[in-house]
Amino acid sequence: MVTGTAVAANFQEQLHYIDDEASGVRGVIAIHSTALGPAAGGCRLWHYDSDQDMSADAIRLARGMSYKNALAGLPFGGGKAVLRRPSGAFDRKAFFRVLGEAVEALGGQYITAEDVGTSVGDMKAVREHTSYVAGLVTARGMAGGDPSPWTALGVFLSMREAARMSLGSDVAGLTVAVQGVGNVGTGMCRLLAEAGAKLIIADVSRDRVNDLVQELGAVAMDTDEIVGAEADIFAPCALGAVINERSIPQIKARLICGGANNQLATLEDGFELQRRGIAYAPDYLVNAGGIINVAAEYLRETTDEVRERVARIPDRLREVLLLSSQTGQPPHLVADAMAEQIITSARAEVV
Ligand code: NAD
């Protein structure tokens, strides 16, 4: 295997390239920060048109993990592994052997787990070559396994807090429009229904929608119309970049809070929400339940410890929203600045 290390001009730490001719694996491990602890973040297996696109994605995702981990109060920095998915068939086990060897070679600076395109089975294959991996099945009562129920819980608790602060009401009686009822969206809908919220839901999977209509009495809506639904809260739980210059004029909700990553297409879109009086709960802050569970698994903590940490997500959100209203800065920038400050202070302590 050929590996190389480089430091990108505007990147704080390192890029480790993976290029294994025998298996055809090409990838990169981006470490954005280890100031708070080892860089933690999953491995994405995805089609990229070029190595440049792959590296750019890894850098963006690693930075996002640094911010997410910092605001979640975790003793971890941020990193991400990205592998290029071949267009044809490929030897999956060989792929994750190569990833495991690359992670092991970093000696614990980076800890991997699942992300888009990778599974528990893949992490089992990685585990054969390194111990710097999480996202595996663990004993009852111990942290581990599917992170999405924890993500759903964190988003739900955050939504309650944000609704109280920006709409002056608990979620009971409010209408929440949910885009995407997969693992996170479904868990969140169940908690919302239990708390007395009304639900409007949309998903490209008709089966998922029908199931929740039956189970929770949710109202189904077309995927093209959910952004503009007559609702108090819009909860993106499917795709990134759904808040953009085309969608913002359609939004009728006064609060956006959901589980999807990278909801704002650009930073400018966060300013536009603020100009229109739409409150925004920063995505990486409210959806940290999953990484909290992954981190706890790695630290061999219990599910009770995960629950306690997830329950503290709304405290941080309250800080962000209060500072936003005091300073006039939009919440997405307040959250970024807060995360950067936590990382910078830790870095200063290390030096
Ligand atoms: P998932 O694949 O289980 O669910 C996504 C759902 O969105 C699917 O049901 C899919 O059919 C639906 N969908 C796709 N395109 C759609 C569209 N145009 N309109 C409406 N629905 C559409 O994924 P998930 O694990 O529930 O994750 C959802 C989001 O939350 C993703 O952005 C993910 O990155 C983010 N996230 C997940 C976790 C986690 O713990 N799973 C943690 C942090 C962030």
Boltz pocket constraint, residues with backbone or C-beta under 6 A from the ligand:
constraints:
  - pocket:
      binder: B
      contacts: [[A, 147], [A, 148], [A, 149], [A, 151], [A, 179], [A, 180], [A, 181], [A, 182], [A, 183], [A, 184], [A, 185], [A, 202], [A, 203], [A, 204], [A, 205], [A, 208], [A, 223], [A, 236], [A, 237], [A, 238], [A, 239], [A, 240], [A, 259], [A, 260], [A, 261], [A, 287], [A, 288], [A, 290], [A, 291]]
      max_distance: 6.0
